[in-house]
């Protein structure tokens, strides 16, 4: 039997919005760094829109960078905030959404489809992929906005501003990344982030090779 993970869709495809965090907290975070001559955030948006379960993207940006990002993404959402956590709280849509970071140009549409399908099937408060060491991929996950809003407000009330602390307040459904990767190795690439010049070269080579297949 072929055990390769392909994540086939059901006949009824229910779509949702994707929220892209392109909100730098540190000076070295750059969501417009070029990959194959295109801003990495634009490539991230494009990969998400390749998913049959994503019907719209919203990109959260700093208010003072609105003009720059309006040249690159379809729907920039300007916010004034001190952290990604606060920015997410301010820009969150009213319906369930898929959250991604703006430097993830290798997001796999089939994996986005799969996670969203699981979310609608099981109806958890959140569905978050998790590595074997317990690290949760918070910006490659699906959320119920009402629950997440309450959780973020609770975290901020405890003066936790890092998005990584959200899981301490959230009852979520974990999905094993390594378990999925055993069936389809491309799963792990979906979590790749562009931060350095080496990352840029790797992403460029992968995307060029993908186009040649």
C-alpha positions in Angstrom: 0.0 0.0 0.0 1.3 3.5 -0.8 1.5 5.3 2.5 2.7 8.6 1.0 0.8 11.5 2.5 -1.2 13.4 -0.2 -4.1 14.8 1.9 -7.0 14.4 -0.5 -9.9 16.8 0.0 -13.5 15.8 0.5 -16.1 16.7 -2.1 -17.3 19.7 0.1 -14.4 22.1 0.5 -14.9 24.6 3.3 -12.4 27.5 3.0 -11.2 30.1 5.5 -9.0 33.2 5.6 -5.3 33.1 6.2 -3.7 35.7 8.4 -0.1 36.4 7.7 2.0 38.0 10.4 4.6 40.3 8.8 5.1 42.3 12.0 8.7 42.5 13.0 9.6 42.7 16.7 13.4 42.7 16.2 15.6 44.8 13.9 16.8 41.7 12.0 13.3 40.5 11.1 12.7 41.3 7.4 9.6 40.1 5.6 10.4 41.9 2.4 13.8 40.2 1.9 14.0 39.1 -1.8 13.7 35.4 -2.8 14.0 34.9 -6.5 13.6 38.7 -6.8 10.3 38.7 -4.9 9.6 39.7 -1.3 9.4 36.6 0.9 6.0 37.8 2.2 4.6 37.8 -1.3 5.8 34.3 -1.9 4.2 33.2 1.4 0.9 34.8 0.4 1.1 33.0 -3.0 1.7 29.6 -1.4 -1.3 30.0 0.9 -3.6 31.0 -2.0 -2.5 27.8 -3.8 -4.4 25.9 -1.1 -8.0 25.1 -2.0 -9.0 25.8 1.6 -7.8 29.4 1.6 -10.0 31.9 -0.1 -8.4 35.1 1.2 -5.2 36.4 2.8 -4.8 39.2 5.3 -1.3 40.5 6.0 -0.7 42.1 9.4 1.9 44.9 9.1 3.2 47.8 11.1 1.1 51.0 10.5 4.2 52.9 9.4 5.1 50.3 6.8 1.7 50.2 5.2 2.8 51.9 2.0 5.7 49.5 1.5 3.6 46.3 2.0 0.7 47.6 -0.1 3.1 47.2 -3.1 3.6 43.5 -2.3 0.5 41.9 -0.8 -3.2 41.9 -1.6 -4.7 42.9 1.7 -2.3 44.6 4.2 -3.8 45.2 7.6 -2.0 48.1 9.4 -1.8 47.9 13.2 -0.1 49.8 16.0 1.2 47.3 18.6 4.3 46.5 20.7 4.5 42.8 19.8 3.3 40.1 17.4 0.9 39.0 20.1 -0.8 42.4 20.4 -0.8 42.8 16.6 -2.5 39.4 16.2 -5.2 40.4 18.8 -5.9 43.7 17.0 -6.1 42.2 13.4 -7.8 38.8 14.1 -10.7 38.0 11.8 -14.1 37.1 13.2 -14.1 33.6 11.8 -11.7 30.6 12.1 -8.4 31.3 10.3 -5.1 29.8 9.4 -2.1 31.7 10.9 1.3 31.9 9.1 4.4 34.0 9.5 5.4 36.2 6.5 8.8 34.5 6.0 7.5 31.0 5.1 7.8 30.8 1.3 7.8 26.9 1.3 4.4 26.5 2.9 2.9 23.3 1.4 -0.7 23.9 0.2 -1.5 20.2 0.7 -0.6 20.5 4.4 -2.6 23.7 4.8 -5.6 21.8 3.3 -5.1 18.9 5.6 -4.9 21.0 8.8 -8.0 23.0 7.9 -9.8 19.8 7.1 -8.9 18.4 10.5 -10.0 21.6 12.2 -13.4 21.5 10.7 -13.8 17.8 11.3 -12.7 17.8 15.0 -13.7 21.4 15.9 -11.0 22.1 18.5 -10.2 25.5 19.9 -7.0 25.4 17.9 -5.1 22.9 15.9 -1.3 23.3 16.2 1.5 21.1 14.7 4.1 20.1 17.2 7.7 18.8 16.9 8.8 15.8 18.9 10.6 18.0 21.4 7.3 19.7 22.2 8.0 22.9 20.2 4.6 24.2 18.8 4.5 25.8 15.4 2.1 28.6 16.4 2.4 30.4 13.1 1.4 27.4 11.0 -1.8 26.6 12.7 -5.6 27.0 12.7 -7.5 29.0 15.4 -11.0 29.8 16.6 -10.8 33.6 17.0 -13.1 33.9 20.1 -11.0 31.4 22.0 -7.7 32.9 20.8 -8.8 36.4 21.7 -9.6 35.3 25.3 -6.3 33.4 25.5 -4.2 36.4 24.3 -5.9 38.7 26.7 -5.2 36.3 29.6 -1.6 36.0 28.6 -1.2 39.8 28.3 -2.8 40.2 31.7 0.0 38.1 33.1 2.5 40.3 31.2 3.4 37.6 28.7 3.9 39.3 25.4 5.7 36.6 23.5 3.4 34.6 21.2 5.2 31.4 22.3 3.5 31.7 25.8 0.0 31.4 24.3 0.0 27.6 24.5 0.1 27.8 28.3 -3.4 29.2 28.2 -4.8 27.3 25.2 -6.5 23.9 25.1 -5.4 22.9 21.6 -5.3 19.7 19.4 -1.6 18.9 18.7 -0.6 17.2 15.4 2.8 15.4 15.2 5.0 16.9 12.5 7.4 13.9 12.5 4.4 11.5 12.2 3.2 13.3 9.1 6.7 13.7 7.7 7.2 9.9 7.8 4.5 9.7 5.1 5.6 12.8 3.1 9.0 14.3 3.8 7.9 17.7 2.3 5.9 18.3 5.4 8.9 19.6 7.3 9.7 22.1 4.5 6.4 23.8 5.2 7.8 25.2 8.5 11.0 26.6 6.9 11.5 30.3 7.6 13.8 32.7 5.7 16.0 34.6 8.1 19.5 34.6 6.6 21.2 34.7 3.2 21.7 31.0 3.5 18.0 30.5 4.0 17.4 32.7 0.9 19.6 30.5 -1.2 18.0 27.3 0.0 14.5 28.6 -0.7 15.5 29.8 -4.2 17.0 26.5 -5.1 13.9 24.6 -3.8 11.4 26.8 -5.6 13.4 26.6 -8.9 13.5 22.8 -8.6 9.8 22.7 -7.9 9.0 24.6 -11.0 11.0 22.2 -13.1 9.1 19.2 -11.9 
